[in-house]
Amino acid sequence: MEDDHHSTAIQHLLDYDITFHHWSRPKEIKAVVGLIHGLADQSSRYGHVAAWFKEEDIAFEAFDLPGHGLSSGKRGHINDYDTFLQLIDQFKAQLKLDYPGIPIFLYGHSMGGNLLLNYVLRYEPNITGAIVSAPAIKTFADVPRWVRGIVRKIAEFVPAMNLPLRLKTRWLSRDEEIVRQADADPHRFKSASIKLGVGILDAAEFLYTKRHESAVPILLMHGSADHINYLKGSQYFATNFEGDLTLKIWDGLYHELHNEPEKEMVLKEVVQWIYNILDPDTYAPLSSDT
C-alpha cells in the first residue's frame, strides 16, 4: 500500500510478518520518532501525527504489533508479552540503520506506553528520549492479584481464549469523528486473549509497584478524564521514578491525546520537549505537573 506520503513494507521477524509504516521525510531531519501503538490500534491512524512532525523537521516511523493492523498473528493475542519488547528493540535497531547519526525518540501510546516504559527500564536502550502517552499502568480492566493468579493458571491451558475487551470507543476522544472512524475501522477488534491480558496487567504491575530509574529522558503525558487508563497510574510512576521525567497532565482530555480537539496543543508541546532535549540552550523545558 503506497501513496505520495505513506507506504508500508513487510519484514519477517520472530515468526511474524510485521508491517512497517513509512511517511515521507522532511528535507532536513533533526530527529526521528518511532511509534508503538496501543491495544486494538494500528499505525495508519497516526498519519496526521506524522504530518505534524514533518513540518517540524522530525521524521516519523511506525510498525503494527503482531495481531494488530496489517501485521500477521491472531487478532488480540501474543504467545509471550516479551515478544513485543524484542520487536521494539529490533525496530529501534532498524531506525538506527535508516537514520544514521539522527537522534531517536520512541513514542508509546496506551498499551504502547506500557511497552515503552518496560522497554526503557528492562533494556536500557541507547535512545535520546521516550514519549509516553496515557500508558496502561492502572486501567479500567485491572483486577486483584489473586484473580490474576487464577486467570494466569487458566491461560496455561487455553492461552488464546478470547475475552471481550469492554473498551468503549467513545472513551477514546471527545471528537465524535474520531469515534466514528474507530467504530468503522475493520482492524479494530473487540476481544483479546487471556494471555495478552495477563501480559499487560503483569507489565503494568511492574511499573506500579516498584521504584524505577533510567538515564533515558521521559515525557509522560496523560489526560485527566481518561476512562481507559487512569491518570493515577502515571502519577504514581512519576512520583516513584528517579531520572529526567516530565509529567504533563492535560486537564479534561480523554485517552487519545493526539486525537483530541486540542491535539495541536499536545503535539506542539511534544515538539517543544524534543527540541529542548536536543538543544536545551535554545529551547525552554516544559514545566512538570504534580
Wavefront OBJ file of the C-alpha trace (Angstrom):
o trace
v 0.000 0.000 0.000
v 1.504 3.315 -1.067
v 0.620 6.932 -1.696
v 2.677 10.091 -2.017
v 3.154 10.378 1.741
v 2.694 6.916 3.270
v 3.947 3.467 2.351
v 4.207 0.066 4.002
v 6.725 -2.754 3.900
v 6.731 -6.212 5.445
v 9.578 -7.855 7.330
v 9.503 -11.385 8.760
v 10.553 -11.071 12.397
v 10.188 -13.532 15.289
v 7.809 -15.745 13.275
v 5.549 -12.816 12.351
v 5.122 -10.820 9.166
v 5.442 -7.336 10.615
v 4.121 -4.365 8.645
v 6.222 -1.229 8.891
v 4.748 2.171 8.092
v 6.833 4.896 6.486
v 5.884 8.502 5.906
v 7.703 10.970 3.662
v 10.680 12.531 5.404
v 11.371 16.204 5.975
v 14.192 17.680 3.900
v 16.241 18.438 6.995
v 15.874 15.767 9.682
v 16.561 16.895 13.235
v 15.221 13.728 14.876
v 13.172 10.625 14.167
v 10.212 9.422 16.222
v 9.295 5.728 16.248
v 5.725 4.854 17.276
v 4.474 1.944 19.380
v 0.677 1.922 19.158
v -1.887 0.628 21.642
v -4.234 -2.330 22.043
v -6.691 -2.828 19.128
v -4.978 0.135 17.461
v -2.904 0.381 14.288
v -0.201 2.691 12.995
v -2.043 4.007 9.927
v -4.232 6.045 12.309
v -1.240 8.271 13.061
v -0.810 9.893 9.653
v -1.748 13.334 10.997
v 0.877 12.935 13.732
v 3.496 12.088 11.096
v 2.474 15.172 9.082
v 2.765 17.409 12.148
v 6.255 16.128 12.971
v 7.354 16.506 9.347
v 6.524 20.209 9.494
v 8.875 20.418 12.483
v 11.729 18.602 10.659
v 11.119 15.371 12.579
v 10.750 12.056 10.718
v 8.105 9.557 11.836
v 8.129 5.762 11.511
v 5.920 3.015 12.922
v 5.013 -0.672 12.806
v 1.932 -2.742 13.575
v 2.334 -5.055 16.537
v 1.636 -8.769 15.985
v -2.086 -9.454 15.943
v -2.792 -5.824 15.062
v -3.352 -3.794 11.924
v -1.659 -5.256 8.849
v 0.773 -7.499 10.745
v 0.221 -11.244 10.996
v -0.883 -13.106 14.096
v -4.173 -13.963 15.757
v -6.081 -10.756 16.471
v -5.563 -9.602 20.037
v -3.195 -12.390 21.017
v 0.502 -12.856 21.723
v 2.188 -16.012 22.989
v 4.670 -14.048 25.107
v 4.371 -10.364 26.046
v 8.162 -10.089 25.913
v 7.934 -10.696 22.154
v 6.614 -7.130 21.886
v 9.717 -5.842 23.679
v 12.011 -7.811 21.374
v 10.252 -6.331 18.341
v 10.593 -2.814 19.748
v 14.316 -3.441 20.139
v 14.555 -4.580 16.519
v 12.505 -1.542 15.453
v 14.959 0.723 17.283
v 17.886 -1.012 15.619
v 16.261 -0.511 12.204
v 15.768 3.187 12.928
v 19.471 3.489 13.708
v 20.279 1.910 10.346
v 17.782 4.027 8.417
v 18.678 7.279 10.179
v 22.417 7.117 10.919
v 23.550 9.779 13.344
v 19.992 11.096 13.856
v 18.611 11.313 17.436
v 15.965 8.629 18.044
v 12.860 9.114 20.157
v 10.331 6.360 20.783
v 6.654 7.258 21.269
v 4.355 4.774 23.011
v 0.607 5.220 23.452
v -1.663 3.268 25.843
v -0.501 -0.384 25.770
v 2.344 1.000 23.663
v 3.197 3.321 26.569
v 3.227 0.346 28.929
v 5.518 -1.433 26.473
v 7.804 1.554 26.019
v 8.284 2.079 29.760
v 9.021 -1.620 30.230
v 11.417 -1.496 27.285
v 13.279 1.531 28.652
v 13.581 0.029 32.129
v 14.476 -3.531 31.131
v 16.592 -2.969 28.021
v 18.230 0.378 28.900
v 18.293 1.335 25.194
v 20.550 3.936 23.679
v 17.843 6.372 22.595
v 17.572 10.128 23.002
v 14.194 10.121 24.699
v 10.854 8.386 25.310
v 7.426 9.975 24.789
v 4.780 8.082 26.757
v 1.088 8.855 26.254
v -1.690 7.527 28.519
v 0.210 4.349 29.466
v -1.606 1.247 30.674
v -0.457 1.258 34.298
v -3.741 1.470 36.209
v -6.543 0.529 33.814
v -10.304 0.120 33.825
v -9.694 -3.610 33.269
v -7.453 -4.055 36.314
v -8.203 -6.981 38.623
v -6.864 -8.017 42.058
v -3.644 -10.007 42.093
v -5.378 -13.179 43.352
v -7.813 -13.037 40.429
v -4.922 -12.554 38.057
v -3.269 -15.648 39.546
v -6.341 -17.723 38.701
v -6.509 -16.253 35.200
v -2.805 -16.937 34.701
v -3.411 -20.618 35.520
v -6.267 -20.731 33.021
v -4.009 -19.098 30.426
v -1.583 -22.012 30.766
v -4.240 -24.312 29.318
v -6.130 -22.006 26.932
v -3.797 -19.042 26.304
v -5.533 -17.955 23.096
v -9.047 -17.976 24.553
v -10.617 -14.574 23.944
v -12.493 -12.366 26.377
v -14.403 -9.191 25.445
v -12.382 -6.004 25.856
v -15.306 -3.880 27.110
v -13.395 -0.893 25.748
v -15.813 1.815 24.592
v -14.740 3.810 21.547
v -16.471 6.873 22.990
v -13.766 6.867 25.655
v -11.048 7.467 23.053
v -11.756 11.110 22.250
v -14.253 13.929 22.673
v -14.105 14.327 18.874
v -17.147 12.463 17.509
v -15.488 11.968 14.120
v -12.608 10.094 15.761
v -15.130 7.831 17.495
v -16.990 7.248 14.221
v -13.738 6.332 12.436
v -12.754 3.961 15.236
v -16.134 2.234 15.053
v -15.700 1.790 11.287
v -12.083 0.584 11.471
v -12.006 -3.005 10.147
v -8.758 -3.680 12.028
v -10.143 -2.764 15.458
v -11.027 -5.912 17.401
v -13.392 -6.213 20.355
v -11.843 -9.132 22.227
v -8.355 -10.184 23.267
v -6.756 -13.328 24.592
v -6.272 -14.186 28.239
v -2.528 -14.460 27.609
v -2.289 -10.926 26.243
v -4.450 -9.542 29.048
v -2.307 -11.135 31.743
v 0.821 -9.864 29.988
v -0.459 -6.277 30.024
v -1.518 -6.416 33.676
v 1.739 -8.056 34.825
v 3.781 -5.440 32.949
v 1.608 -2.720 34.496
v 2.163 -4.139 37.981
v 5.918 -3.998 37.394
v 5.566 -0.283 36.634
v 3.200 0.455 39.523
v 4.637 -1.479 42.450
v 8.341 -0.683 42.196
v 10.615 2.344 42.194
v 12.422 2.821 38.898
v 15.283 4.780 37.411
v 16.621 5.330 33.919
v 19.092 7.539 32.087
v 16.579 7.966 29.221
v 14.646 11.268 29.415
v 10.887 10.637 29.535
v 7.909 12.821 28.642
v 4.887 11.263 30.361
v 1.501 12.659 29.264
v -1.984 11.802 30.475
v -5.484 13.236 30.187
v -7.251 13.828 33.485
v -10.522 12.485 32.023
v -9.045 9.264 30.643
v -11.566 6.476 31.328
v -9.386 3.699 29.866
v -6.033 4.095 31.588
v -6.276 6.131 34.750
v -4.169 9.202 35.459
v -3.213 7.912 38.923
v -1.030 5.235 37.310
v 1.120 7.825 35.561
v 1.215 9.997 38.681
v 2.408 7.103 40.817
v 5.063 6.137 38.288
v 6.326 9.734 38.077
v 6.466 10.046 41.875
v 8.490 6.842 42.179
v 10.846 7.457 39.263
v 14.416 8.702 39.569
v 15.654 10.424 36.432
v 14.716 13.058 33.878
v 10.922 12.753 33.722
v 8.429 15.456 32.761
v 4.813 14.736 33.703
v 2.251 16.652 31.636
v -1.394 16.386 32.728
v -3.955 17.527 30.173
v -6.995 18.742 32.087
v -10.274 17.315 30.790
v -8.750 15.367 27.894
v -9.663 11.769 27.099
v -7.462 8.793 26.229
v -6.090 9.613 22.766
v -4.391 12.941 23.396
v -3.231 13.037 19.770
v -6.875 12.790 18.623
v -8.496 15.255 20.997
v -9.767 18.663 19.795
v -6.650 20.097 21.489
v -4.316 17.749 19.602
v -2.290 20.591 18.070
v -1.519 21.916 21.555
v -0.481 18.419 22.631
v 1.795 17.833 19.630
v 3.259 21.337 19.917
v 4.371 20.572 23.472
v 5.791 17.203 22.402
v 7.877 19.008 19.767
v 9.000 21.584 22.344
v 10.108 18.793 24.671
v 12.037 17.092 21.843
v 13.733 20.347 20.850
v 14.668 21.056 24.474
v 16.302 17.628 24.740
v 18.222 18.298 21.517
v 19.187 21.904 22.297
v 18.470 22.949 25.899
v 20.323 26.251 25.481
v 17.842 27.395 22.812
v 14.522 25.770 23.737
v 12.840 26.107 27.119
v 11.891 22.941 29.017
v 8.269 22.004 29.714
v 7.111 22.510 33.258
v 6.292 19.248 35.043
v 2.899 18.757 36.693
v 2.409 17.076 40.044
l 1 2 3 4 5 6 7 8 9 10 11 12 13 14 15 16 17 18 19 20 21 22 23 24 25 26 27 28 29 30 31 32 33 34 35 36 37 38 39 40 41 42 43 44 45 46 47 48 49 50 51 52 53 54 55 56 57 58 59 60 61 62 63 64 65 66 67 68 69 70 71 72 73 74 75 76 77 78 79 80 81 82 83 84 85 86 87 88 89 90 91 92 93 94 95 96 97 98 99 100 101 102 103 104 105 106 107 108 109 110 111 112 113 114 115 116 117 118 119 120 121 122 123 124 125 126 127 128 129 130 131 132 133 134 135 136 137 138 139 140 141 142 143 144 145 146 147 148 149 150 151 152 153 154 155 156 157 158 159 160 161 162 163 164 165 166 167 168 169 170 171 172 173 174 175 176 177 178 179 180 181 182 183 184 185 186 187 188 189 190 191 192 193 194 195 196 197 198 199 200 201 202 203 204 205 206 207 208 209 210 211 212 213 214 215 216 217 218 219 220 221 222 223 224 225 226 227 228 229 230 231 232 233 234 235 236 237 238 239 240 241 242 243 244 245 246 247 248 249 250 251 252 253 254 255 256 257 258 259 260 261 262 263 264 265 266 267 268 269 270 271 272 273 274 275 276 277 278 279 280 281 282 283 284 285 286 287 288 289 290
